[in-house]
């Protein structure tokens, strides 16, 4: 009689054997919206200094021209393409989040999948299916790792992201169960990434490395490179050392639910830990006609998690500003623009914003009192009014049709100026029917044919 497989093998079996025909159409639609959002933030971040440094590093390493550095044109090897495109898409911290994943899932998945699909000439449906399987595997492992993992200082985008990338790439490459077990072991032994580096170039680097490690783990496992077969649950394994334990409910959901409706795209170009507070004060401006001159004080109650990742009181750079509830709320009130133009060194150090930031108090409360990244805001005005509001951004996710429209608007806002005529609109149309694309290589090369860097 067959014994119950361990968690690592159970997940590997799901990755290698789940029937993609069982995935609901709506989840494929969510995957396409996620791809459109990912491409928009990748292109918006393509000229960030950290991207230039990684491109130079990739050129230094050399290698076969297998996959495109998106938004730039040249091809490099698939490993470097995954690294560069992954870091590029997280450079602005404007990409999606997922609570169960403990971080940003899409920036760890699509870079490796697009690099592999271009190199191996896969079709669009293959890529979307691999994305959904990788996303689900990441969600399950993230749910098992639990809040204790993130609370210990690990960056889920980096640690859980390695497993998600591995899962997606394993499915795209057609690895069998045993090869997938080895691939997960390879990814797990390389799991790392510390929250200490938030606000520096290393945070986007985490996303790129997660995608790169997953892809490399799959290529090695396909050549029978062995590893532990119980990397998650085993003695001295991932959960014992990096925190976590098997979550039976999450594991049982594999092949049953996909939960893509929980993907939270960003509509402010900062850490998701700042978004709930931003939404509350913007709503006060709209509904209560709140004005900056009338503000006496602002008190923001938010979770320990949000404060830990976005509690920088005196940011000095645009990048640090993305992780400052103080700056993000003051900026939203003072300027109204919470897009990428708000996060420059000049804007963060503008003397006009400092007095407003000094009126803000951020209070950390236990995550059990305020869940996730929610925030409760109280504003006292000079005229004696008290305004109160609450937002829980990770649980206020728009329905699919609204989300699709918001992401299309975001794409056009970030990217339309990079192309001539209706080319940006054509890209959007193609992505929204990606399951009909027979060759991802052709799609990417066509995209590269009017690469934005050539239009600058």
C-alpha positions, 0 to 999 in steps of 0.5 A: 500500500502506498504511503502518504507522500510528504508535502514536497512530493505532494506539491511536485505531483500537483505541479507535474500532473494537474489537468489545466483543462480544469482551471476555470476561464476566469483564472486565465483572464486574471493571469492575462491581467497580471501579465499586462500589469507586470509588463506595464511596471517593467517598462516603466522601470526599465531605465532605473539605475539598478537595471542599467547595472544588471544589464552591464553585469549580464554583458560582463557574464556573456552567454548565448543569446536566448531571451530578450531583455524586455524594453531594451532589445538585446538578447542574453542567456535565459538565466540573465534575462530572468534576473534582469527582467525580474528586477526591472519589473520590481524596480518601482515597487508598483507590481501586484501583491498577494497576502497568501504569497507573503509578497509579490508573486508575478515579478517572480513568475513571468520573467522566467516563464517568458524567457523560457517560452521565448527560448523553447518556443512555447505558446501563450496558453502554456505560459498562462497555465504555468503561471497559474500553477506556479502561483498556486504552488507559491500560495500553498507554500506561503500559507504553510510558511505563515506570518511567522516566516515573514515576521522573522525577517524573510522577504517572501518575494525572495524566499517563496518566490523561488518555489513559485518560479520553480513550479511555473518553469517546471510545468512549462518545461514538462518536468515529471514528478521526480524531477520537480521534487529535485527542482523544488529541493534546488530552489529551497536550498537557495532560499534567502532574502532579508527585509533588512534591504528594503528601500535599496536596490536589493529589494528588486534584485530579490525578485529577479533572483527568485525568478532566476533561481527557479529557472536554473533549478528546473534546468538542472533538475531536467538533467537529473541534478539531485537534491533532498526530496523533503526540502520543505518538511524535512529535518533542517528543511525550509520550514524548520529553519525559516519557519512554517509547517504544513497547512492542511487546508491550503494543501487540500485546495491544490487543484480545487481552487486557484484564488487569482481573484485575491491578486492585488494590483497596485494603483499607487507606486509605493509599498503595499503597506502604505496603500490603505492609509493613502486610500483613506486620506484620498477618500477624505479629500474627495468626500469631506473636502479635506484640505492641507491648510486645515490639518492639525494632526493625522494619526494612523493606526496600522499593523505591525507588519505594515510599520515594519516594512513601510515605517521609514519616518525620514526617507532621504531618497525616492526609493526610501519614500516608497517605504514611508507611510509618512511621506506617502500620506503627506504626498497624497494630500499635498500633491494628489499624484501617487504614481511613479513621478511622486517618488523622486529624490527631489520630491521626497526632499521637498521642504514643502512636504516636511511640515505635513509629515511632522503632523503625522503619527503612525501607531503600530498595533498587533496584526490580530487587531488590524489584519494584513496591511489595513489602516485606521486614520483619524484627522483632526482639523484646525476648525475642530473637526475629527475625520475617521476612515478605514481601509483594508487594501488587500481585501478591497480588490476590484472584480475582474472586469473593473480590475481589467479596466484599471490595469489597462488604464495603468498600462496606457498611463505608464507606457503609451508615451513610449510608442507611436500611434496605436502600438500600445493599444495593440499590445494590450489587445494581444495580451488579452487574447494571449491563449491564442498566441501560437509562438511566444518567441514571435510575440516577444520578437514582435514586441521587441520590433518596436522596442521603446528604447528605440523611440526615446 
